[in-house]
Each structure stands twice: as C-alpha cells, then as structure tokens.
C-alpha cells in the first residue's frame, strides 16, 4: 500500500507553469478590449506592467522549483514552466522591439 501515499506538491513549479497562461490571458483580453473600444496605446497599461511582471515571476518560480524536484516531484511542471516563460519573454521582447522601431504609427 506504499503506492497510495500522497506526495506534497511542488507549488512553485505549478505556479511557474500557470503564470505564463495568466499573462497570455491578460494580454489577450487587453488587446481585444482596447481594439473594441479604439483606445490608444497609452491605455494598454496591463500589457506594459502586468504581463512582464507575471513572466518574470513565473521564471523565478520555475527556476527555484528545480532544486526541489527530488523531494516534491512535478519535474514536468518545472521544466515546462521554465521553457514557456522564457519563450514568452522572448516573444514579448521581439514584439516590443517591433512596435517601437518597425510598426507604422497609427494616424
């Protein structure tokens, strides 16, 4: 009956995995709402503040959860969260660079 023991959850790994999903949701809702209301870029504060904060926090949580994999498990959540966060940070940075230097100003 040893296989029926419950292991503690590596909460940092799970939160590190869920934070990019929350960041993508906030970005999607912000873009769709701003487009439907014809708002300028200055009113898109969630994309400029919340999304990078969630991605940075998720990266930190994923990295700090890696040493705890042996004790708590959830290896898949830890590494998948780290890869997702790093990919979305790069995507965010490329989007910001594109918006600043290559996108035509709206008239």
C-alpha positions in Angstrom: 0.0 0.0 0.0 3.0 2.3 -0.2 2.0 3.5 -3.6 -1.1 5.1 -2.1 0.9 7.7 -0.2 0.2 11.3 -1.2 3.2 13.4 -2.0 3.4 17.1 -1.4 3.0 19.3 -4.4 5.8 21.4 -5.7 3.7 24.6 -5.7 6.4 26.7 -7.1 6.6 24.5 -10.2 2.8 24.6 -10.7 2.6 28.4 -10.2 5.6 28.9 -12.6 3.7 26.8 -15.2 0.4 28.7 -14.7 1.8 32.2 -14.7 2.5 32.4 -18.5 -1.0 31.2 -19.1 -2.3 34.0 -16.9 0.0 36.5 -18.7 -1.3 35.4 -22.1 -4.9 35.7 -20.9 -4.3 39.2 -19.6 -2.6 40.3 -22.9 -5.3 38.8 -25.0 -8.1 40.4 -23.0 -6.3 43.8 -23.0 -5.7 43.7 -26.8 -9.3 42.6 -27.6 -10.9 45.1 -25.3 -8.7 48.0 -26.4 -9.4 47.2 -30.1 -13.1 47.1 -29.5 -13.0 50.5 -27.7 -10.5 52.1 -30.1 -8.2 53.0 -27.3 -4.7 54.4 -27.8 -1.5 52.5 -26.7 -1.3 54.6 -23.5 -4.3 52.9 -22.1 -2.7 49.4 -22.5 -1.1 49.5 -19.1 -1.7 45.8 -18.3 0.5 44.8 -21.3 3.3 47.0 -20.2 3.2 46.2 -16.5 1.3 43.0 -15.6 2.5 40.7 -18.4 6.3 41.2 -17.9 5.8 41.0 -14.1 4.0 37.7 -14.4 6.5 36.3 -16.9 9.4 37.3 -14.7 7.8 35.9 -11.6 7.0 32.7 -13.4 10.6 32.4 -14.5 11.8 32.9 -10.9 9.3 30.4 -9.6 10.3 27.8 -12.2 14.0 28.2 -11.5 13.6 28.0 -7.7 11.4 24.9 -8.1 14.1 22.9 -9.9 16.2 22.0 -6.8 13.0 20.8 -5.1 12.2 18.2 -7.8 13.9 15.4 -5.9 11.8 16.0 -2.8 8.5 17.1 -4.2 8.4 15.9 -7.8 6.5 17.8 -10.6 9.5 17.8 -12.9 7.3 18.3 -15.9 5.7 21.4 -14.5 9.0 22.9 -13.5 10.7 22.5 -16.9 7.7 23.2 -19.0 7.0 26.4 -17.0 10.6 27.5 -17.5 10.5 26.9 -21.2 7.1 28.6 -21.6 8.2 31.6 -19.6 11.5 32.1 -21.5 9.7 31.6 -24.8 7.1 34.2 -24.0 9.7 36.6 -22.6 11.5 36.4 -26.0 8.2 36.8 -27.8 7.3 39.8 -25.7 10.7 41.5 -26.3 10.5 40.9 -30.0 7.0 42.4 -30.0 8.1 45.5 -28.1 11.1 46.0 -30.5 8.8 45.6 -33.5 6.2 48.0 -32.0 8.9 50.6 -31.2 11.0 50.5 -34.3 9.2 48.9 -37.2 5.5 49.4 -36.8 4.0 52.3 -38.6 2.4 54.9 -36.3 -1.4 54.9 -36.5 -3.0 58.0 -37.7 
